Amino acid sequence: MKISELKENRIIHRPTRYFDELGNRIYNEFEYELPYNPVHKNNETERLFAKIIDMIPFFLVFVLIFHLPVIFGIVLSIPCVIISGILCEWYFGTTLGKKVFKLKILDDYGNQPGFVKSLLRNILCLANLCPVLTDYNPPASDTRTQSGTQMNFSMHLNNKICKTYIVKESKVKEIHELLSQKDKKAAL
């Protein structure tokens, strides 16, 4: 069984036009089977800061020990982060920065990614650092906020291509239980 094949049942209550004798609105109840999403919302910021935390030791080595200019320290730390990310994700299932934020990398089967998958993920992480610029217009009722351009980082390209998931460490056990339940049902 794969994480991408997991489903979860959700009950959605939709209001009707009718009220009961006490004046409470009557709701219709609908049950849907939706794809299971193990990723927590708005994790892009955590992942960006995790990547920065991964870069800091290499940056400090290049700047403080080898006395290189700051720009060279940044540029040279990028391939070092990619190489260390490959090895750490393959061996530990996480990197230093992800460990700080308690994030874990899982493949579609709920395991740590293999070496090749980790290699591909980390090469594709360079595309993740390209910002997505969007125009922001506040609601008409909000007079304090100005419209403008927002910069967001889309940190999902490498996960979509490699079919990996960045999940909280606390959710790994739940994912393994769901996968084992589905495997038991499939065996019957």
N, C-alpha and C positions, 0 to 999 in steps of 0.2 A: 504494500500500500504506500502511496505517496501523499505528501502534505497537500499537493495541488489537487488531489482527488477527494480530500476530506470535505464533508458538508456538515453544516450545523443548522438545526431547526430554530427558527425565530418566530415568535408570535407577535403580530402587529395589530394594534387596536386602532380602528378607524372610526371616527365619530359619525353618527347618523344625524338626521334632522329631528329625531324623536327623543322624547324625554319620558322618564317613568313618572309614577304618581307623586314621588317626592321632589321632582324637579331636576333630577340628575340625568345627564345626557346618556343615551344608550349608545354603546359602541359595538361594532361588528368585530369579530376576532378572526384574523386570517393567519394561517401558519404557512411559512415559506421555508424552503430548503435552500440555504445560501452557501456559497463557498466559504470555507474556514479561512480566516485571515489571522495568522500567528503574529504578524508584525504590529507593534503598537503605533498609534498615530503620532505624527509629527516627530519622527525619529531622525529626520534629516539634520537637525541642529546637533543632536548628540553625535551622530556619525561624523559630521564635519569637525567637531571639537576632538573627537577620538583620533581622527587623522592628524590633526595639529599636534595632539599629545604624542602620537607616534613619531612625528617629525622633530620634536624638540631635542631629544638626546643626540640625534645625528647632526642637527644644526649646531648645537653647542660644541660638539667635537670638532666640526669643521671650522667654526669661528674662533673658539677659545684655544684649542690645542694646535690646530694647523694654521691659525692666524690668517684665514682667508676672509675676503670681504663678505659682508652680510648677504649680498645677492648670490654669490657663489655658494655660500653655505646653504641657502634655500634651494638653489637649483640642484646641488649635489645630494641634498638630503632626500629629494623625491625618489630617485632610483633606489636609494638605500631603504626607504620605507616600503617600496614595492617588493624588494627582495626579502626584507625581514617579515613583511606581511604574508608573503607566500609561505615561508617556513613556519611562522607562528600559527597561521590559520590551519595549515596542514597538520601540524603536530599537536597544538593546544586547542584549536577550534576558536581562538580569539587572539587579539593583539593587545598590547599594553593599553592603548587608548580605549579599546572596546571593553577591556577588563575594568577600567575605571568606571565606566558607565554601566557595567554589569550586562553587557551584550554578548551574545554567542552567535556563531555562524553555523547554520544547518543546511545540508543539501536537501533535495526533495524527498529523500528517504528518512530524514531526521537524524542523520549522522554528520560528523565533521566532514567538511569537503576534502576530497582527495587532492593530491599534489597538482594534477593538471587543471582541475576545476579552480583551485586556489590561484594558480598561475594566471589563468584567464580572468578571474575576478579582479586580481590586482593590476593587471595590465589595463583592463577596462575602467579602473577607478580614475584614471586620468580624464576620461570623458565626463565623469561625475562632477568634477570640479568646475566645469563650465557653468556659469550662472544663467538662470532663466529670468529674464526681465519681463515684468508684467506691469501694466498700468493699473493703478489703484484709484478708485473713486469711492469716497465714503458715502454712506447713506445720506439722503437729504436731511434727515432729522439730526445728524451729527454735524454741528457747526464748528467744533473745535479742531477737527482733523482736516488737513489739506489733502487734495488729490496729488498724485505723483506717481513715480515709478518705484516698484518694489523689486528687490533682488532676492531670488530664492535659488537654492541649490537643489537640483533634482538628483538624489543619491540612489536611484533605483535601476539605472540602466544595466550595471553589471549583474545585479541580482536577477533581473528579468531574463537576460541572455543565459546565465549560468544556472538558472533555477535554484537559487539559494535564498535563504531567509536570514535576516538579522533579527533575532528575538531576544527578549529579556531572559536572563539565566533562570529566573523563577518560572518561566513558562515552558522550559524544555521538558520537564517531567510531564506536564499536561499533554504536550504534543506526543511524547512517546506512548503515553497511556491511550490517547486517541488512535494512534497508529496500530497499537497492539490489539485494541478492541476491533478495529476494522479488519485486521488480519484474521482474528478469531472468527468473525462473522463470515468472512470470505471462505474460510476453511470448512465451515459447516455446510 
